[in-house]
Amino acid sequence: MRASVGDRVIDVVSRFTSVPKRNISGASSLRDDLAVSSFDMVCIMTAVEDELSLDLGSLGDVSNLETVGDVVNCVQGQVERTRPSGGADGSQAGERHDSKNRIV
C-alpha cells in the first residue's frame, strides 16, 4: 500500500531540509521551522510532482503556502482534481500517462 499524500509530501520536505520526518508535521512552518527559501519551495514542489506523478504547474504562485499542511492540502486538492476516483493512491485501471508518467 502506498503512503498517503501527506506522508509523501513530508518525505520530500525532509529530503530537502534534512529535518527528520518525525520532526515535521502539518503545523510546521516552512520558513520559520524548516528554513525553506522560495527556491527550496520550487524544488520541493517539483519533487512532489515527480513523487506523485502530478502536474502542479497550474497552481501558479505557491509563495502563500506557509505550513507543510498548506502544501499537503494544495497537493491533495490537485490529486482529487486529477484523479477523481480509483484506488487508495487515486489511480485507476486503464488510465493514460504522458512521457513523464503523469495522468492525461
QUIFENQUI-V336546 format. One record per backbone hydrogen bond with DSSP energy under -0.5 kcal/mol. CO is the residue of the C=O (numbers start at 1). NH is the residue of the N-H. Records with the same first field share a line. If there is no record, write none. Layout:
CO: NH  NH
//
This chain:
4: 8
5: 9
6: 10
7: 11
8: 12
9: 13
10: 14
11: 15
12: 16
13: 17
14: 18
20: 23
21: 24
25: 28
26: 69
28: 68
29: 33  34
30: 36
31: 35
35: 37
37: 41
38: 42
39: 43
40: 44
41: 45
42: 46
43: 47
44: 48
45: 49
46: 50
47: 51
48: 52
49: 53  54
53: 103
54: 56
56: 59
57: 60
62: 65
64: 66
66: 30  31
67: 71
68: 72
69: 73
70: 74
71: 75
72: 76
73: 77
74: 78
75: 79
76: 80
77: 81
78: 82
79: 83
87: 90
91: 87
92: 95
96: 104
98: 101
102: 98
//
